[in-house]
Amino acid sequence: MSEISHDTGRQVGVLINRRGKVEYVMVGDAKQIEMPDFKRVRAASGRFRGLRCIHTHLLGEKLNQDDLTDLALLRLDLMAAIEVNESNGLPKLVHAAHLLPAGSKSVDGENGFMPYEFLESKEPSRLDIDFLALINSLESEMARNRRTAKSRQTKRERVILVSVSTRRSSFAEESIAELKELAYSANVMVLDTVIQRRNSIHPKTVLGSGKLNELLIRTMQLGADMIVFDRELNPAQVRSLSEATDLKVIDRPQLILDIFAQRANSREGKLQVELAQLEYLLPRLVKGHDSAFSRLAGGIGGRGPGETKLETDRRRVRKRISHLGKQVKKLRKQRKERRKGRLRKHLPIISLVGYTNAGKSTLLNTMTSSTVYAERKMFATLDPTSRRLRLPYEQEVIINDTVGFIRDLPKTLVAAFKATLEEIADSDLLVHVVDASNPRAIGQIESVDKILQDLDLNEIPYLIVLNKTDLLNTKSLENLKRQILLDKERECVSISAIQAETLKPLIERIGQILAKDLSEFTVENAGV
């Protein structure tokens, strides 16, 4: 191999199986060699590929990053590079490395995280490694790790979160922190987070190719089941990433949709979530990918003549979308009739709006002595809940607890939940509940304002309620109020939803606003 490589001026390599037979011969150029097109092997498989790669290096270099990336991503038994003597073509030193089982101690080098171990470089005549014994011991350790993991196994998926941003680093850190909260709410286990700041997003893979390879190596080493990107992926990016790995790859909107699917309890909520999921994923169905809709097809007669599996999936999804759309439209009419009945009773309507996990349901429970489901998780409330409350001015009002908002709420979700969000449109007052203890409170207020504006709800009377103030000191609370009032003339009321005694100023202020609106309405009608 060394002499042929020297004579041709090209790298030469072979892939040898564990019986010592050559299965592939590869010829590259002076700087690199190209591996055969193997399919990816899941990290959970627990075995190496059963092939070791031995190839030549003409420029006197040791194992380079491409060699180590191929070793990790192709899960080779061993990667070895033979230094070729420039003068006579004879072999000099042999440099080799093998993978480490998941959970083993690894080292940090110039290239960051490295899940492999280097063997001592030697001349070919001095190589004395019992290769089969080495591989067997590594795979035995992998088997032990699998048994240990299985004994601790839960139904939670293991994920790595990825943020790629063109904005400042602090924004990326805040965004990935929110993605962590979403992952917790989705009941998945976060193994690691990866943040990359770029001048522009890669049109195909989002990350750069080098960073993507590092990410795939990291997923393999940690035994991840899924990669979650903190942005919306377009269909082309889904295809490219699906070709790079057989791990499940989802984006932020899909994670939100999954949380909604877990939380939906009513028939209406389930229909709306399924409709949103199908509309979002239809353009992202890709050939050769593990389709999320494979369960919709199957059985004899399950496809048309000459129709591919992908076409079958798409056709059935479109049919399902049409069916769900009709059902949601019917429920929307029913909800509209119920609203008309409430309006005829002339009861003022107050809607609690705000960022998810701000404490809206807890506030409703405390104000009305109710037991609406409330949990410290995002989107704990999906189905709108209405309760009656008597105010100090002998007023009786209806309070609506609505679904929480979030930055970059998927458009398909907003469209599917239009019937639910229309409840807010009939409100006489919007009570915007803010988690004052959240360091991202200002950004969350801006996100809610934008959504209300997009829904044409920004003309309804509006009151900001700073919740969870028991977790803040006086100075921090005053600073937050100043920031809120800086650009717009707004009114803030400070409360702690878990402390009923703090709600009196809020209830009194709501009563005053509604009484004022009612008197203005009466005067206008008298003038008519």
C-alpha positions in Angstrom: 0.0 0.0 0.0 2.8 2.4 0.9 4.7 1.8 -2.3 1.6 2.1 -4.5 0.7 5.3 -2.8 4.2 6.7 -3.3 4.3 5.7 -7.0 0.8 7.1 -7.8 1.0 10.2 -5.6 -2.4 9.3 -4.2 -3.7 8.1 -0.8 -4.7 4.4 -0.9 -6.8 2.7 1.7 -8.6 -0.6 2.5 -11.4 -1.6 4.8 -10.7 -4.9 6.4 -13.3 -7.1 8.3 -12.7 -8.9 11.5 -11.8 -12.1 9.6 -8.9 -10.2 8.0 -10.4 -10.0 4.5 -10.4 -6.8 2.5 -13.9 -5.7 1.7 -13.3 -2.3 0.1 -10.3 -0.7 -1.7 -10.3 3.1 -1.9 -8.1 5.5 -4.0 -8.1 9.2 -3.3 -5.8 12.2 -4.1 -2.6 13.4 -2.4 -4.6 15.0 0.5 -7.6 12.8 1.2 -9.5 9.6 0.6 -13.2 9.2 0.2 -15.1 6.5 2.1 -17.8 4.3 0.6 -21.4 5.6 1.0 -22.4 3.8 4.2 -25.8 4.3 5.9 -25.6 5.8 9.3 -25.6 3.4 12.3 -27.5 4.3 15.3 -25.5 4.9 18.5 -28.0 2.7 20.4 -27.0 -0.3 18.3 -24.2 -0.9 20.7 -21.8 -2.3 18.2 -19.1 -1.1 15.9 -19.3 -1.6 12.1 -16.9 -4.6 12.1 -14.5 -2.8 9.7 -11.2 -1.2 10.3 -9.8 1.4 7.9 -6.1 1.5 7.0 -4.9 4.1 4.6 -1.8 6.1 3.6 -0.8 9.7 4.3 1.7 11.3 1.9 2.4 14.6 3.6 3.8 13.1 6.9 0.7 14.1 8.9 -0.9 12.1 11.7 -4.7 11.3 11.9 -6.5 14.5 10.8 -10.0 15.7 11.7 -11.6 14.1 8.7 -10.2 10.7 9.7 -11.6 11.1 13.2 -14.9 12.3 11.9 -15.2 9.2 9.7 -14.2 7.0 12.6 -17.0 8.4 14.7 -19.8 8.8 12.3 -19.2 5.5 10.4 -18.5 3.7 13.7 -15.4 1.9 12.4 -13.6 -0.5 14.6 -10.3 1.4 14.0 -8.9 4.2 11.9 -5.2 3.9 11.0 -2.9 6.1 8.9 0.4 5.0 7.5 3.1 7.7 7.0 4.8 7.2 3.6 8.5 7.9 3.4 8.9 10.6 0.7 12.2 9.3 -0.6 11.7 5.6 -0.9 7.9 5.0 -0.4 8.5 2.7 2.6 6.1 2.9 5.6 7.2 5.0 8.6 5.0 5.3 11.6 1.4 4.0 11.9 -1.0 6.3 13.7 -4.3 4.8 15.0 -7.3 5.6 17.1 -10.5 3.8 18.2 -13.8 5.0 19.6 -14.7 5.0 23.3 -17.9 3.5 24.6 -20.6 6.0 25.7 -20.0 7.0 29.3 -16.2 6.5 29.1 -13.9 9.3 30.2 -12.9 11.3 27.1 -10.4 14.2 26.6 -10.7 17.7 25.4 -8.3 18.7 22.7 -7.9 21.5 20.2 -11.0 20.3 18.4 -13.1 20.2 21.5 -15.0 17.0 22.6 -13.2 13.8 21.4 -15.0 10.4 22.0 -11.9 8.4 20.9 -8.6 7.2 22.1 -5.2 7.3 20.3 -2.9 4.3 20.2 0.8 4.7 20.5 2.4 5.5 17.1 4.8 2.7 16.0 6.6 1.3 13.0 4.6 -1.5 11.3 7.1 -4.1 12.4 6.6 -3.1 16.1 2.8 -3.3 16.1 1.8 -5.8 18.7 -1.8 -5.0 19.5 -4.3 -7.9 19.8 -6.9 -6.1 17.7 -9.8 -8.6 18.2 -9.2 -8.6 22.0 -9.3 -4.8 22.0 -12.6 -4.6 20.0 -14.2 -7.4 22.1 -13.4 -5.6 25.3 -14.8 -2.3 24.0 -18.0 -3.9 22.9 -18.3 -5.8 26.2 -18.1 -2.4 28.0 -20.7 -1.0 25.6 -23.0 -4.0 26.5 -22.5 -3.3 30.2 -23.4 0.4 29.6 -26.5 -0.7 27.7 -27.6 -3.0 30.6 -27.0 -0.2 33.1 -28.9 2.3 30.9 -31.7 -0.2 30.5 -32.1 -0.7 34.2 -32.5 3.1 34.6 -34.5 3.5 31.4 -37.5 5.7 31.4 -39.9 6.5 28.6 -38.4 10.0 28.2 -36.6 10.7 25.0 -32.9 11.8 25.3 -32.3 15.0 23.3 -29.6 17.5 22.4 -30.7 21.1 22.0 -29.1 23.2 19.2 -29.3 27.0 18.8 -27.9 28.7 15.7 -28.3 32.4 15.7 -27.1 35.5 13.8 -28.0 37.7 16.8 -26.0 38.5 19.9 -24.8 35.8 22.2 -27.0 36.8 25.1 -30.1 36.4 22.9 -29.0 32.8 21.9 -28.4 32.0 25.6 -31.9 33.3 26.5 -33.5 31.4 23.6 -31.8 28.1 24.5 -32.9 28.5 28.1 -36.5 28.9 27.0 -36.0 25.8 24.7 -34.9 23.9 27.8 -38.1 24.9 29.6 -40.1 23.7 26.6 -38.2 20.4 26.6 -38.9 20.0 30.3 -42.6 20.6 29.6 -42.5 18.0 26.8 -41.1 15.5 29.3 -37.8 14.9 27.4 -34.3 14.5 28.9 -31.9 17.2 27.8 -28.4 15.7 27.6 -26.5 18.7 26.2 -26.9 22.1 24.5 -25.0 23.4 21.5 -24.9 27.1 20.6 -23.3 28.5 17.4 -23.3 32.1 16.3 -23.0 32.6 12.6 -23.0 35.6 10.2 -25.7 33.7 8.2 -27.7 30.5 8.6 -26.5 27.7 6.4 -29.3 27.2 3.8 -29.2 23.4 3.9 -27.8 22.2 7.2 -28.4 25.4 9.4 -25.0 24.6 11.1 -21.8 24.6 9.2 -20.6 21.2 8.0 -17.8 21.0 10.6 -20.1 21.9 13.5 -22.7 19.5 12.2 -20.2 16.6 12.3 -19.2 17.6 15.9 -22.9 17.6 16.8 -23.4 14.1 15.3 -20.4 12.8 17.1 -21.7 14.2 20.4 -25.2 12.6 19.9 -23.5 9.3 19.3 -21.3 9.5 22.4 -24.2 10.6 24.7 -26.7 8.1 23.2 -29.2 10.8 22.1 -32.5 9.9 20.4 -33.3 13.3 19.0 -31.9 16.7 18.0 -34.0 19.7 18.6 -33.2 23.0 16.8 -34.2 26.3 18.3 -35.6 27.7 15.1 -38.0 26.7 12.4 -36.5 24.3 9.8 -37.6 24.6 6.2 -38.3 21.4 4.1 -34.9 21.5 2.4 -33.1 21.7 5.8 -35.2 18.8 7.1 -34.1 16.7 4.1 -30.4 17.6 4.5 -30.4 16.9 8.2 -32.3 13.6 7.8 -29.7 12.5 5.2 -26.9 13.3 7.7 -28.3 11.3 10.6 -31.0 8.7 11.2 -31.8 10.4 14.6 -35.1 12.2 14.8 -34.6 15.9 14.0 -37.3 18.4 15.0 -37.5 22.1 15.3 -38.9 24.5 17.9 -42.4 24.7 16.4 -42.7 20.9 16.4 -41.7 20.7 20.0 -44.4 23.3 20.9 -46.9 21.3 18.8 -45.9 18.1 20.7 -46.5 19.8 24.1 -49.9 20.9 22.8 -50.7 17.4 21.8 -49.8 16.1 25.3 -51.9 18.8 27.0 -55.0 18.6 24.9 -57.9 17.0 26.8 -61.1 18.2 25.2 -62.3 16.9 21.8 -62.0 20.4 20.4 -58.4 20.8 21.6 -57.3 17.5 20.2 -58.8 18.3 16.8 -57.1 21.7 16.7 -53.7 20.3 17.7 -53.9 17.4 15.2 -54.9 19.8 12.4 -51.9 22.1 13.3 -49.5 19.2 13.4 -50.6 17.8 10.0 -50.5 21.2 8.3 -47.1 22.0 9.7 -45.5 18.6 8.8 -47.1 18.0 5.4 -44.5 20.0 3.4 -41.7 18.4 5.6 -42.5 14.8 4.6 -39.3 13.7 3.0 -38.3 10.7 0.9 -36.4 8.0 2.8 -37.0 9.6 6.2 -38.9 7.8 8.9 -42.2 9.4 8.2 -44.2 10.6 11.1 -47.3 9.5 9.2 -46.3 6.0 8.3 -49.0 4.7 10.6 -51.6 6.3 8.3 -50.7 4.1 5.4 -50.4 0.3 5.3 -52.4 -2.8 4.6 -53.5 -4.3 1.3 -55.0 -1.7 -1.0 -53.3 1.0 1.0 -51.8 2.8 -2.0 -52.8 3.6 -5.6 -51.2 2.0 -8.6 -47.7 3.2 -9.1 -47.9 5.5 -6.1 -44.9 5.8 -3.8 -45.0 5.6 -0.1 -44.3 9.3 0.2 -47.1 10.1 -2.2 -49.4 7.9 -0.2 -48.5 9.7 3.0 -49.1 13.1 1.5 -52.4 12.2 -0.1 -53.8 10.7 3.1 -52.5 13.6 5.2 -54.3 16.1 2.9 -57.5 14.1 3.2 -57.2 14.1 7.0 -56.5 17.9 7.0 -59.7 18.5 5.0 -61.7 16.3 7.4 -60.3 18.0 10.5 -60.8 21.4 9.0 -64.6 20.8 8.6 -64.9 19.5 12.1 -63.1 22.5 13.6 -65.2 24.9 11.5 -68.4 23.2 12.9 -67.1 23.5 16.5 -66.2 27.1 15.8 -69.9 27.9 15.0 -71.0 26.1 18.2 -68.6 28.2 20.2 -69.9 31.3 18.5 -73.4 30.5 19.5 -72.4 29.9 23.2 -70.6 33.3 23.2 -73.8 35.0 21.9 -75.7 33.5 24.9 -73.2 35.0 27.4 -73.3 38.4 25.7 -77.1 38.5 25.9 -76.7 38.3 29.7 -74.7 41.6 29.6 -71.9 40.1 31.8 -68.5 41.9 31.3 -65.8 39.4 30.1 -62.3 39.5 31.3 -59.6 37.4 29.6 -56.3 36.4 31.3 -53.7 36.5 28.6 -49.9 36.3 28.8 -46.8 34.3 28.1 -47.0 30.6 28.9 -46.2 29.6 32.5 -46.9 33.2 33.7 -49.4 31.9 36.3 -52.8 32.7 34.7 -54.5 29.5 35.9 -53.2 29.9 39.4 -54.5 33.5 39.4 -57.9 32.3 38.2 -58.1 29.7 40.9 -57.2 32.2 43.7 -59.6 34.9 42.4 -62.6 32.5 42.0 -61.8 29.8 44.5 -61.6 27.3 41.6 -59.6 24.2 41.0 -58.6 24.7 37.4 -55.5 22.5 36.5 -52.3 24.5 37.1 -48.8 23.3 36.8 -45.4 24.9 36.6 -45.0 23.8 33.0 -45.4 25.5 29.7 -48.9 25.3 28.1 -50.5 23.6 31.1 -53.7 25.2 29.9 -55.0 24.5 26.4 -58.8 24.4 26.8 -60.3 27.8 27.7 -61.9 27.9 31.1 -64.5 30.4 32.3 -65.5 31.3 35.8 -67.8 33.9 37.4 -66.5 36.5 39.9 -68.4 39.2 41.9 -66.4 42.5 42.1 -66.6 45.0 45.0 -68.9 47.3 43.0 -71.6 44.7 42.9 -70.5 43.7 39.5 -70.6 40.1 38.3 -68.1 39.3 35.6 -66.9 36.3 33.6 -63.1 35.5 33.7 -61.6 33.5 30.9 -58.3 31.5 31.3 -56.7 31.3 27.9 -53.9 29.4 26.3 -50.5 30.8 26.9 -48.5 32.6 24.2 -44.9 32.2 23.3 -42.3 33.8 21.0 -42.6 32.6 17.4 -45.8 30.7 18.0 -46.3 28.4 15.0 -48.6 30.0 12.5 -50.4 26.7 11.9 -51.2 26.5 15.6 -52.6 30.1 15.7 -54.8 29.2 12.7 -56.0 25.9 14.2 -56.8 27.6 17.5 -58.5 30.5 15.9 -61.9 29.4 17.4 -60.3 29.4 20.8 -58.6 32.7 20.4 -61.8 34.3 19.3 -63.0 34.1 22.9 -60.5 36.9 23.6 -62.1 39.1 20.9 -65.3 39.5 22.9 -63.5 40.6 26.1 -64.1 44.0 27.8 -60.7 43.8 29.5 -57.5 42.0 28.9 -55.5 41.2 32.0 -51.9 40.6 30.8 -50.3 38.3 33.4 -46.5 38.6 33.5 -44.0 36.4 35.3 -42.1 39.2 37.0 -39.4 36.8 38.3 -38.4 35.7 34.8 -35.3 37.4 33.6 -36.8 37.5 30.1 -40.0 39.3 31.3 -39.6 42.3 29.0 -39.1 40.2 25.9 -42.1 38.1 26.9 -44.3 41.2 27.2 -43.2 42.2 23.7 -44.0 38.8 22.3 -47.5 38.8 23.8 -48.1 42.4 22.5 -47.0 41.3 19.0 -49.4 38.3 19.0 -52.3 40.4 20.3 -51.5 42.9 17.5 -51.4 40.1 14.9 -54.8 39.0 16.1 -56.2 42.5 16.0 -56.8 42.5 19.7 -54.7 45.4 20.7 -57.6 47.9 20.9 -59.2 46.1 23.9 -58.6 47.8 27.3 -55.4 46.4 28.7 -54.0 46.0 32.3 -50.5 44.5 33.0 -50.3 42.3 36.1 -46.9 41.6 37.5 -47.1 38.1 39.0 -44.7 36.2 41.3 -43.5 39.4 42.9 -42.9 37.4 46.1 -39.8 36.1 44.3 -38.4 39.6 43.7 -36.9 42.2 45.9 -38.3 45.8 45.9 -35.5 47.3 43.8 -35.8 44.6 41.0 -39.6 45.1 40.9 -39.3 48.9 40.6 -36.7 48.5 37.8 -39.0 46.2 35.9 -41.9 48.7 36.3 -39.7 51.5 34.9 -38.8 49.4 31.9 -42.4 48.5 31.2 -43.5 52.1 31.4 -40.6 53.5 29.5 -41.9 53.3 25.9 -45.7 53.3 26.5 -48.1 54.7 29.0 -49.2 51.6 30.8 -50.7 50.6 34.1 -49.1 47.9 36.3 -50.5 46.1 39.3 -48.1 43.9 41.4 -49.4 40.6 42.9 -48.5 37.1 43.9 -51.2 34.7 42.6 -50.5 32.2 45.4 -51.2 34.9 48.1 -54.9 35.9 48.0 -54.3 39.0 50.2 -52.2 40.6 47.4 -55.1 40.4 44.9 -57.3 43.1 46.5 -55.7 46.1 44.5 -56.1 44.1 41.3 -59.7 43.3 41.8 -60.5 46.9 42.8 -58.7 48.2 39.7 -60.6 45.8 37.4 -63.9 47.0 39.0 -63.0 50.6 38.4 -62.0 50.1 34.8 -65.2 48.1 34.0 -67.4 50.7 35.9 -65.8 53.5 33.9 -66.4 51.7 30.6 -70.0 50.9 31.6 -70.7 54.6 32.5 -69.1 55.8 29.2 -71.2 53.3 27.3 -74.4 54.5 29.1 -73.6 58.2 28.4 -73.0 57.4 24.7 -76.3 55.6 24.4 -78.2 58.4 26.2 -76.8 60.9 23.7 -78.1 58.7 20.9 
